[in-house]
Amino acid sequence: MTDPVLELLRSRPDLAELAAFPFNFDVDRAYHVEGVHLASGASLEPIAGDDTGGTYFLSGGTAVLHASSDGYASLVADSVGDALQMLVRLPWWCEDLSAGMDEEALLDAVRRADEEAREEFAPELDEQRAALISGLGLPDRPLAELFALSESATRRTEPEHVLLNSQELCAYRLEEPYRQCLRDVVLAPGREALERMRCGDPGVLAETAADPVLRAGVLRAVHHDRRAGDLPLLRTLLEQEDSARTESYEERWRTAVLVAAHGREEDVALLRSATDGQVTDSAGAVEWARAAEAGRGGPGAAPEDEFTWIELAHRQGRVEHARIALIRLLDDTGPDPDRLRKLSRSLERIGDHAQAARAQFNLLSLQDTGWDRASEAYVLARLERLRGDLAAAGRALGRARTAVGADGTAPDGTVEQWHRRGLGRLITEQHLELTLAAVESGDTELARTTAAHARLLLDTIAKESAKNLSGLSTRVKWAVAALRPHDD
């Protein structure tokens, strides 16, 4: 459904001209300087531009997003009508507006800025503003309300309206005051539940004990806000963590530390079980808790890194929050193999194979040995195949073959006997998977080339590994055979 204000601008040249000058919303400049898309995958349509190379987009069908030519993007408003109200009544030349201004202060600031605008470039500003407001049917809202709406929209840019460069996959930046703190987002349910428990809500303790994700949030909330009266609820949560044993060891450890720090004799039996015998008496419990925390930053510290909050966001179902946090971490990561590997695996886990491949490509470039290059290249091939870039997957497999010498080059000493080890099976498996994907996509040349390499690899690797791949190999033979009729 088309926004009615946008439709008016597109059908009324007189109104479009007023919006373009002096208010810098030009529907004839509905294009951007580079290919972009939303990280969320939602729809994105350029609808107007400004005279600095920036672009206004419809984001997700209704909201208005502005992207500058220097790599910043933020949500402007929830509709074109709201955006135009802000641009017309709080225009770009009003540079002295700030949060906390009341209606009178805002009116005074706009009045002073308008006086300068009339003198410098818009002598008919009052008539232009009135004609555009009337022509578009914009309501007469208080400036304080408009400013608050603008601030609110910008703070909601993340995670649904984050803009990516379509070629490099880097995210457009957002000014730091408007960035969401992921820790606060994912801790909010745990903090709320904790406060309800502290206030004596009879049902929330049972609810928390039965929900492993909520327990994780509560435990981290308690870690950052410890109170002596929390011991009874911590006992209940530790009993649940100890009995489950299928959830994160980190959470069982954290709960045990919080309980042990109180040094109560009645908790020793539970602590002995939860710590696998590390705690055997009340005095030792306190010492164990101190020693355990000393290695994690000490009491009251925040040992969790950003990946802690990303993992909790993912467990809570906040996939877009996790995705944006990972993308921004990747954008800021230099030549750090451990961090890139963690980012690649985390992005793959949430299903963003394109971003995972970006991290993996950078990781591969940092490998020094043939074994490591082959190991990371086959992972890159898998990610490229899963994202749908079969040609890139083929190139990655070529790098894997080169690294182990399977293409006739001499491998270095780190990959001797690769064909008799698990690496050979993994590389071969990716060749077979890529062959099937190429057949399904209709890329006969890639299918035949990759199948030929797969046959050579199958002849090279140890018989036991080949046996494990026999089922997939048979499927590939059938698939390649199915291509023959298309050769005529």
N, C-alpha and C positions, 0 to 999 in steps of 0.2 A: 504493500500500500504506500503510495507516494505521500510525502509530507505536504500538507496544504500550503504552507508558507513557501516551501521550495517550488511547488508547482506554480504559485503566483509569480515568483521571480523568473521562472523559465518562460512564462507566457506573457509577462508584462515587461517589455524592454525599458520602459521609463523607471519602473521600480528596480530592475536589475542595475541600471546605471547609477541610481542613488546608492544602492548597496555597495557597488564597486567603489564609488567615490562620493563622499570621503571615508566610508566606513570599512573599506578594504575587504569586502566579501564579493568576489567577482566570479559569477557563475560561468563566464566565458573562459575562465582559466581552470577548468575542472580536470586537471592532470597533475601528476607529481613528477619530480625530477628523476625518480628511480622506481623500479618495481618493488612493491611492498605488499605484505599481507598481515593479517592478525595472527598472533601466536595461538589463539583459541580456535582458529579455523572458521570463525564467524564471517559473515559477508562484509565486504568493504567496497564502498563506491565513492570515488572522488566527485565532489559536488561544486566546489568553488576553490579559488586560489587567492593569494594576497600578492602584493607587489614586492615581497622579499623572496619569493620562490616557495613559500609555504603553501600547504594544501589543506582544505577542509574535506573530511570524509564522512559519509554515513557509515557508522560502525554498528554492525549487528542489525542493520535495517532502520534504526530510528535515532540512535544517539549520534552526536557530532563530535568528531575527533579532529584535532589540528596537529599537523606534522610540519615542523619547520625544515628549512633546507639545510640546517646544520645539525640534524640528528636528534632533535627533541620531539616528543609527541605526548599530548595529554588530552584527556576528555574535556570538552568545553561545556556541553549541555546534554540533556536527555532528548532534545528535539531541535529541529531547525528553528522553530519559533522562539524557543528559549535562547538559543545561540544568538539570533538576530537582536533580541531585546538587549542582551549583554553587550553586543558589539556596537549597537546604536546608542545606548544610554550610558554605557561605561566604555567608551571607545579607546582605541589603542594609544591615543596621545595622553590619556590620563595615567601618568606613570607614578603618581604619589598615593595611590590607594593602598590600603593595608587592612588586615584583619583587626577588628577591635574598633574601627571607626563607626560611629553611629550615623543615623540618617543625616543629621545636620552637617557633620564633618564631611561625609561623602558628597553631599550637595555642594558644599563650599569648594571641595577639591575639584569636582567636575566643572564647576563654574569658572574657576581660575584657568583650568586647562583649556576650556572652550574659548576663553578670551584670546589666548595665545593662538589657538587654531584658526580663529577668524582672521586674525592679523596676518598669519603666515601663509595659509593656503585655502581656507574655507570661509570666505566672507559671508556666504549664504547658509551657514551651518544650521541656524535655527529653522529656516524654511525647509531645508533638505531633511533634517531629522523629523520634523512634523509630518512632511509628506510621506516619508517612508513608514513611519509608525502608523499613520492613518491608512495608507494603501495596503499594508500587510495585516491590518487589524490587530496590532500588538497591544496587549493590555498595559495599563499604567501602573506598574508595580513599584513599590518603594525601592530605592537604590540599595538599601541595606539587605533587602530580600534577594535582589539580583546578585549582589556580591556574595552572599552566603551560598546561593545556588551554584555560582561559579566555583567557589572554593570546594564545595561538596563534590561537584563533578570531577574536578582535578584529582581529588583524593580517591576517587573510584576508578581511576584509570587502570590500576592493577586489580585483579589479574586479567579481566575479560577484554580489555581494550589496548593491550600492549602490541605495538607495531614492530614488525620485523622487516629487515632488508631481505628481499626474496632471494638474492643471489648469495650473500654472505651469511644470512640467517642471524645476524647480530640484531639485538633489540635497540629500538630508539630509546634514548635516555629520558628520564623523568626527574625533575628537580627533587633533591633529597627530602625536603620537608613534606613532599606529597607521596613518597614511597611508603608502602605498607610494611610494617614490622612483622615479619612472618612469625616470630616468637610470640608476639602478643595475640596474633590471630589464632594460632593453634593452642595456646594456653588458655584462651578465653573460656571454653567449656569446662576445663579442669578447675580454673579459678572460681567459676560460678558454682560448680558442684562442691568445692571445698568450703566456700562460704555458707552454703546451705547446710552442710554437715556441721559446721561450727555453730550454726544457729539452732541446731537440734532437729532439723528436718528428719523425720523417722524413716522415710523411704529412700532417701538419696544414697545412704551408705550401701544398702543392698543393691541398688541400681548400679552404683560405681563398682562394687565388688564383682558383679556379673558381667561387666563390660570391659574387656581388656584395653580397648583404645581409650575409654574414659579414665580408667585406672592410670594409664600412662600419663595423661595430662594432669591428673590430680597429684600424682607423685612428684612431677616436676614443679608443679605449683607449690607444693609443700616445701620442696628443696629450697625455693627462693623466698619463702615466707614461713619460717619455722616458729611454732608456738608449743609450749609445754603441754597444753591441753590436747594436742593432736595425737598423743600416744595411743589411745584406744582405737581410733579409726585406722591408724597405721598398722596396728596389730591385725585388724581384720583384713586389710589389704595384703599384708605379708602372708597371712594364712592362705589367701586366694592365690597369690603369686607362687607360693611354695607348692600348693596342691596341683596347680595347672601344669607347671613345668614345661609347657609347650610354647609359652610366650617368651618374650625377650629376656635373656639372662640379665641384661642391663637393668631392667626394671625390678627384678628380684633383688639384685645387688643393691640398688638404690634404696629400696624399701628396707632391706635389712640394715643398711647403714643408719637410716633414720631411727629405726627401733633400737638398735644397739647403742646408739649415742646416749640413750636414757639410762643404760646400765641397770636394768631391773632384773632381779633374780627370776621372776616369774616368766620372763621372756627367753631364758636361756635355751630351753628345749626347742622352741620354735626357731631360734636363731641357729642352733646347732644343725637343724635340718636344712634351713634355708641357705646356710653358708657351707654346706657339705663338710661339717665338722670343724670349721675354722674357729668358731666361737664355742667355748666349753664352759665359761663361767661369766658372771656379771662384770667382774673387774676387767677380764680379758675382752669383754664385749666393747667397753668404752675404748680401750686401746686399739682394738681392731678397727672400730669405726674411724678413729682419728688417723690411723695409718692408711686406711683405705681412701679416705678423702684427701690425705696429703698428696697422694699420687694423681689426684684429679683436680687440683687447684685449691684444695682446702675448704673448710666449712664456709658456707655462705657464698662461695665462688660460683661461677657459672661455667662448668667444664664442657657443657654442650657446645658443639660447633654448629654451623649453619645446616649441616647435613642431618643433625638431630631433629631440627624443626621441619626440614623437608620430608624426612621419613614419617614424622608424626602427621604432617599435613596429608601425605599420601594415604596413611592408614585411616585418617578421618574422612577420606573421600574428597579432599580439597586438591584435586589433581591439577587444576589450573594454577593454584597458588604454588604448588610444588614445581610445576613446569617453569613458571616465570622466575622463581628463585634460582633454579638450576641454570636457566639461560643467562641470567645476569651474572651468576658466578662464572660461567664459561666465558662470557665476554671479558671478564676481568682477570682471567687466568692466563699466565704466561707459560714459559717452558717448564712446567712442573708435571713430570710423568705421573706421580702418585695421584695428584689432584685430578688430572685429566682422565686417568683410568676410572677414578671414582665417579666423575661426572658422566663419563660414557656409560658406565653400568647403571647408574641411577636414572639417566634419561631413557635408556632402553627399558628399564623396569616400569616406567610410567607410560611407555608406548610411544615416545617421541623419537622415532628412529632417525629422522633427519638431523636433529640436534645431537643425538648420540653419535652419528657418523661424523659430524663436525668435530666433536671432541676426540673421537677415535683417530681421525685423519691427522690431527695435530699430535696425538700420542705416538702414532706410527713414525712420524718424522723424527722423533727423539730417540729411537731405538738404536743401540750401538752394535748388537750382535745379530748374526743371521737367525739364530733361534728366536730372539725377541721380535725381530722384524717379521718373521713368518707367523709367529703367534698372534701378533697384533693385526697383521694383514688379513688373516682369515676371519678375525672378528669384524674388521672393517667390511669385508666382503658380505658377511651375513647382514650387517646393518644396512648397507647400500641396497642389498636385495630386498630386505623388508620394507625399506622406504620406497621401493619401486624404481630405483635407478640401476637397471640391470647392467648397463655399460660400465658404470663406475664399479659395480661389483666384479665385473670381469677384469677390470684394471687392477683392482685390489688382489684378486687371485693371481694375476700375473706377477705382482710383487712378492706374493707368498712363494710361488714357484721359483722365482729368481733367488730368493733368500735361501732356499734349501738346495738349490742347484738342480731342480727337477726339469729345468728347461735347457739343460746342457751346460750351464755355467758351473764353475767350481765353487761349492759352498765353503764357508769357513768352518773351522773345527768345532764350533758350537752346535752344529746341526748334523754331525756325522751320525749315521744310522737313523736319521729322522723317519725313514719309512718303516722302521721296526718299532717305533714309539707312537704314542697317542697323537703326536702332532701330524703324522702322515694321515691317520684316519680322519682327523678333523678337517684338514685341507681338502682331502678327497671328498668328504661329505659335502662341503660347500660347493665343490665343482658339480656334484650330482644335483644338489638343490638348485643351483643356478641354471643347469640344463633344463630341468623341469619348468622353472619359472619362465625361461626364454621360449620354450615350446608353447606354454600357455599364452604368452603375450604375442606369439606369432613372429618372433625374431628368429628366423630359421638359421641365419648365419651365425649368430651368437650361440644358438643351441648346438649346432654341429661343431663349432670350434671348441666350446667348453666340453662337450661330450668326448671329443678326441683327446683332450688333456686328461679327462677323467679316466679314460681307458688306460692311458699310459701310467697314470698314478695307481690305478687298481693293479696293474701288472707289476708295479714296483713295491708297493707296501707289503708287509708280512701277511701270510695267509690268514692268520687269526683275525687281523684287522679287516681284511677283505671279506671274510665270512660275516662280520658284523654289518657290512655295507651291502651284502648281497641282495637284500630285499629292495633297497633304494636303487641299486644298480639295475635290477630287472625292470623297475618302473621306468628308468631312464631309457633303456633299450626299446621298450614299447613306445615311449613318447617320441623318440627319435625316428623309429620306424614309421610312425604316423605322419612324419613330415614328407615322406617320399612322394606321395601323390601330388604334393604341391610343387615338386621340382619340374614337372612337365610344363 
